[in-house]
Amino acid sequence: IVTGIVKDERGNLLPGALVTVRDMQDVPLRALKTNRLGQFAASTPLPLGTYLVEVEDPMKRYAFDRAQITVNNTIIPAIEMHAKTQKQVNRDKLAQVIFGDQTP
């Protein structure tokens, strides 16, 4: 079962954020919304496999990186998703343009 918490860039909880769990073919399997405490939880387990977790701020204040999880008959630790401000997103895009992909 997938559980987690969503926070802004300062560590404050983000209620009302939309959380989607997708399979590796980008098909949405679970759609969740964070509660007042920024928490989310899927009530039904996922089959074994690898999944992507993405968060969307309905107010469009923040952006988030996707998280990858693997379900393999073990307890999945709670996922902590941290927001980026639009300034951080723009800075990342500029760095990508200037430096390209620096991942080894």
Secondary structure, 3 states (H helix, E strand, C coil): CCEEEEECCCCCECCCCEEEEEECCCCEEEEEECCCCCEEECCCCCCCEEEEEEEECCCCCEECCCEEEEECCCCCCCEEEECEEHHHHHHHHHHHHHHCCCCC
